[in-house]
Amino acid sequence: MWQYLVDRRELIAFQAYQHVSLVVQCVVLATVLAVGLAVLAYRSPRITGLANGVSAIGLTIPSFALLGLLLAPFGFGITPAVVAVVFYAALPVLRNAVVGLAGVDQSLVESARGIGMSRLATLWRVELPLAWPVILAGVRVSTQMVMGIAAVAAYVLGPGLGSLIFSGLSRLGGANALNATLVGTIAIVLLALVLDVVLVGIGRLTTSRGIRV
């Protein structure tokens, strides 16, 4: 396997870059969308319940099935991969954002409004910072989850390390088939660990000391 890795290091490095780029960009987009939806939903118990239900049901949809459905409108390539990864990445963030915002102490919100803050200013300067650790926990879960889903996206010719895994599995028993599968899988696991460490660091830098766990 080491010789396989050395001989194809440039290709593997490029596919690893594609994989991380796909995941990071999709998680950022999913976080923006999910937090925006949570802001609209968390004040209404009915909409909050609906959002939590959608998150729970969405996570039960097999990624292969969703990618297969996306082939009809989008065809093969990066578009169905991005749509699928954003969809799955948004679900844990949405649930955590709703829980985090709904869990903010209302006395703090009322105090902020009492000193003249607008609703938007209260949301931006009080509620979102207090809910941020919970939201970030959802981002970490999403990132780990979609690292694997991004690999499955190779089924629709999406970018990343999934092509190594599928290539190895499609010719299992042939030359370097097992090496390709192992290298792709191990690289995804290592990259997932690296991204999680980065997110922990971001959490330390962006969370107020008074609310750090």
C-alpha positions in Angstrom: 0.0 0.0 0.0 2.9 2.4 0.7 4.2 2.0 -2.8 0.7 2.6 -4.2 0.5 5.8 -2.1 3.9 7.0 -3.2 3.3 6.3 -6.9 -0.1 8.1 -6.9 0.6 10.8 -4.3 -0.2 13.7 -6.5 -3.5 12.3 -7.6 -4.4 11.3 -4.0 -3.5 14.8 -2.8 -5.6 16.4 -5.5 -8.6 14.2 -4.7 -8.1 14.9 -1.0 -8.2 18.6 -1.7 -11.3 18.2 -3.8 -13.0 16.2 -1.0 -12.2 18.8 1.7 -13.2 21.7 -0.5 -16.5 20.1 -1.3 -17.2 19.3 2.4 -16.1 22.7 3.7 -18.0 24.8 1.2 -21.2 22.7 1.5 -21.0 22.8 5.3 -20.6 26.6 5.3 -23.6 27.0 2.9 -25.7 24.5 4.9 -24.9 26.4 8.2 -26.0 29.7 6.8 -29.2 28.2 5.4 -29.9 26.2 8.6 -29.3 29.1 11.0 -31.4 31.4 8.8 -34.3 28.8 9.0 -33.8 28.4 12.7 -34.1 32.2 13.2 -37.4 32.1 11.5 -38.6 29.0 13.3 -37.5 29.1 16.9 -40.1 31.5 18.3 -43.0 29.3 17.1 -43.4 26.0 18.9 -45.3 24.6 15.9 -42.6 25.6 13.3 -39.9 24.4 15.7 -41.6 21.0 15.9 -41.9 20.9 12.1 -38.2 21.8 11.7 -37.2 19.1 14.2 -39.4 16.6 12.4 -37.9 17.5 9.0 -34.4 17.1 10.4 -35.2 13.7 11.9 -36.9 12.4 8.8 -34.3 13.8 6.4 -31.6 11.8 8.2 -33.4 8.6 7.5 -33.2 9.0 3.7 -30.4 6.8 2.3 -27.7 8.9 0.5 -27.6 6.5 -2.4 -31.4 6.9 -2.9 -31.2 10.7 -2.8 -28.3 10.8 -5.2 -30.2 8.6 -7.5 -33.2 10.9 -7.4 -31.0 13.9 -8.1 -29.7 12.3 -11.3 -33.0 13.1 -13.1 -33.0 16.9 -12.7 -29.2 17.5 -12.5 -27.5 14.6 -14.3 -24.0 13.4 -13.4 -21.3 15.7 -11.9 -20.8 18.1 -9.1 -24.3 19.6 -8.9 -26.1 16.5 -7.5 -23.1 16.0 -5.1 -23.4 19.5 -3.8 -27.1 19.4 -3.4 -27.0 16.1 -1.5 -24.1 17.1 0.8 -25.7 20.5 1.6 -29.0 18.8 2.3 -27.5 16.3 4.8 -25.2 18.9 6.3 -28.0 21.3 7.0 -30.1 18.8 9.1 -28.1 18.5 12.3 -27.2 22.2 12.2 -30.9 23.1 11.8 -31.9 21.0 14.8 -29.1 22.3 17.0 -29.7 25.9 16.0 -33.4 25.7 16.9 -32.5 24.1 20.2 -29.8 26.6 20.9 -31.8 29.7 20.2 -34.9 28.4 22.0 -32.7 27.6 25.0 -31.4 31.1 25.5 -32.5 32.5 28.9 -35.4 34.8 28.2 -34.5 37.1 31.1 -31.3 38.0 29.1 -33.3 38.7 26.0 -35.7 40.9 28.0 -32.8 42.7 29.6 -31.3 43.5 26.2 -34.7 44.7 24.9 -35.0 46.8 28.1 -31.8 48.7 27.4 -33.1 49.7 24.0 -31.7 46.9 21.7 -33.8 46.2 18.6 -35.0 42.6 18.0 -32.3 42.2 15.3 -29.6 43.6 17.6 -30.7 41.3 20.4 -30.6 38.3 18.1 -27.1 39.2 16.7 -25.5 40.3 20.0 -27.2 38.2 22.6 -29.1 35.2 21.3 -26.8 33.9 18.5 -23.6 34.2 20.7 -25.2 32.3 23.5 -26.6 29.6 21.1 -23.3 29.4 19.2 -21.7 26.5 21.2 -24.8 24.4 20.5 -24.9 25.4 16.8 -21.2 24.6 16.5 -21.8 21.2 17.9 -24.3 20.6 15.1 -21.7 21.8 12.6 -19.1 19.3 13.9 -21.7 16.5 13.6 -22.6 17.6 10.1 -18.9 17.8 9.0 -18.1 14.3 10.2 -21.3 12.9 8.6 -20.9 14.5 5.2 -17.3 13.4 4.9 -18.7 10.0 4.3 -21.6 11.2 2.2 -19.2 13.1 0.0 -17.4 9.8 -0.7 -20.8 8.2 -1.7 -21.3 11.2 -4.1 -18.7 9.6 -6.4 -21.6 7.4 -7.4 -22.8 10.4 -9.5 -19.2 11.3 -10.5 -18.8 13.9 -7.8 -15.3 15.1 -6.8 -13.2 13.7 -4.0 -11.8 10.5 -2.6 -14.9 8.5 -3.2 -13.7 7.8 -6.7 -10.7 5.9 -5.2 -13.0 3.7 -3.1 -15.5 3.0 -5.9 -12.7 2.3 -8.3 -11.2 -0.2 -5.9 -14.6 -1.9 -5.1 -15.5 -2.1 -8.8 -12.4 -4.2 -9.5 -12.0 -6.0 -6.2 -9.5 -8.9 -6.6 -7.6 -7.0 -9.3 -4.3 -5.2 -9.0 -4.2 -2.5 -6.4 -8.0 -2.7 -5.9 -7.7 -3.2 -2.2 -5.0 -0.5 -1.9 -7.2 2.0 -3.7 -10.1 1.2 -1.3 -8.0 1.4 1.8 -6.2 4.6 0.9 -9.5 6.4 0.1 -11.1 5.2 3.3 -8.2 6.0 5.6 -7.6 9.4 3.9 -11.3 10.3 4.6 -11.0 9.3 8.2 -7.8 11.3 8.7 -9.3 14.4 7.0 -12.4 14.1 9.2 -10.3 14.1 12.3 -8.3 17.1 11.0 -11.5 19.1 10.3 -12.9 18.3 13.7 -9.7 19.6 15.4 -10.0 22.8 13.3 -13.7 23.2 14.4 -12.7 22.7 18.0 -10.2 25.5 17.6 -12.7 27.7 15.9 -15.0 27.1 18.8 -12.3 28.1 21.3 -11.7 31.3 19.4 -15.3 32.3 18.8 -17.0 31.3 22.0 -17.0 33.7 25.0 -15.1 32.5 27.9 -18.1 32.7 30.2 -20.1 30.1 28.3 -17.3 27.7 27.3 -17.9 24.1 28.3 
